[in-house]
Amino acid sequence: MPDVSMPWGAEDLGLSLPDRWTIQQTATPSLRPAPEDWPERMALALSQPMSGPPLSKLLAARRNGSIVLIVEDLTRHSPLPQILKVVLREIRHAGMADEQLEIFIATGMHPPLTPAEQSAKLGAAADGIARRSNPWSDPSQYVTLGRVGKMPVQVDRGVAEADLRIIISSVSPHLQAGFGGGHKMLFPGCASLETIRALHRLGIGRRDRQLVGTEAPANPMRAAIDAAGTLLDTGGSASFAVQYLLDDNDNPAAIASGDVIPAQQTMAKQCSVSCGILLGAPADVLIVGAYPRDFDLWQSFKCIANTRWALRPNGVVICLARCEAGLHGMKPPPWPIDATWTRRIVRLLGAEAISSIVTRLVPRLAGDAAFFVRLAAQTLHRNPLLLVSPALHATGAKFPGLELFAKPEDAIAAAQSLLGRGPQRAVVFPAGGTTYPIPAGMARSEQPPGPGVTP
């Protein structure tokens, strides 16, 4: 009986698989551990960017101006207290007062952080500095910069009017934008609801195809994000990026700084080499852990969207997700039909038709969550989904088409029932939140680090 070990918070969760299941591949990222002196390497990167002027020069030119530091929210695991300590040391050395600074938490449409959550996320080095989350529900807080195609480019007024924006973020695979980081911290992180909706529509097309691991121009969402960021930087203000890859302990293993697009693209190329897994034959069973994006249901679902391309059509997904925050503000529509019949209906009507029906029956979904409904329908049309989450199961939470289990062995038994007798090939993604499959014929970059990159 083959055994599998999956990350589960600070511990591991063991699974025993049926004898007739053969594990054909265990897909783990190949990131090297961060060096112990990564804070010193980050400080060096600030003074030796891969593109554009060093941070000290940008600060000197704006000594009397305003600075906004744009950082990740609770759904990401960067060691922000230590990172901010490095960046703020550089800012204060340049003679900037804390009153000139603001920390903007790029929450997009995620719930705003409470004062206690802000303090824990940012650390003591940020004490005394104003901070806030994206006010996406208040249209008056945004300025319109123009349009990218049909998308209005609307960003928080304070972010737009700052003399310098310092974007601090990790870069990891993203199901819609290909890779995170860079101007994605601004769009959708600091963007209006209208812009966020438009971006999400670009990220989920009518044709179901793999976008994770792709870059602009092949990725329409990333292309729009970068075009919007470039539009923001055409005025007198500027943006400086601090980008990095996190190792298994959530410490920066590689760092790039400087102009936003080159820094993000360099980290994306390294991410593709470390987190993109070359795939063999499509499997019958996908066992995927949502780690480290297992904070809530929406973040956990991304691991399914990232990795489902490792499966054959009608192969079964078993997803393990802690979901410590539960639904975290997500409000699934009431749905009286069980998972089996829901998938039958989706298969009969098609993903596009069922998405249209659901958003018409539940009008509140048409704007804020229509992209998620379409993504879920496309995923369910291709594969049955079994979710193991004791925390969600205990609350009685439900999501249309998702069969929810409290124990892995119950999900494995359900998968056997769906697949029938006979040998089955399984592929395991222990960290599905930050890894993705590379099917045969899909290129990935093997480019080594360039100047300004600290491995």
Secondary structure, DSSP 8 states (H G I E B T S, - for coil): --EEEEEETTEEEEEE--TTEEEEEE---------TTHHHHHHHHHHS-SBS--HHHHHHTTTTS-EEEEE--TTS---HHHHHHHHHHHHHHTT--GGGEEEEE--TTS----HHHHHHHH-GGGTTSEEEE--TT-GGGEEEEEEETTEEEEEEHHHHH-SEEEEEEE--EETTTEE--GGGGTTTTTB-HHHHHHHHHHHS-SS----TT--TTT-HHHHHHHHHHHHHTTSS-EEEEEEEEE-TTS-EEEEEEESHHHHHHHHHHHHHHHHEEE--S-EEEEEEE-TTS-SSHHHHHHHHHHHGGGEEEEEEEEEE---TTTTTT-------S-HHHHHHHHHHH-HHHHHHHHHHHSTTHHHHTHHHHHHHHHHHHHS-EEEE-HHHHHHT---TTEEEESSHHHHHHHHHHHH-SS-EEEEEETTTTS-EEE-TT---------TTEE-
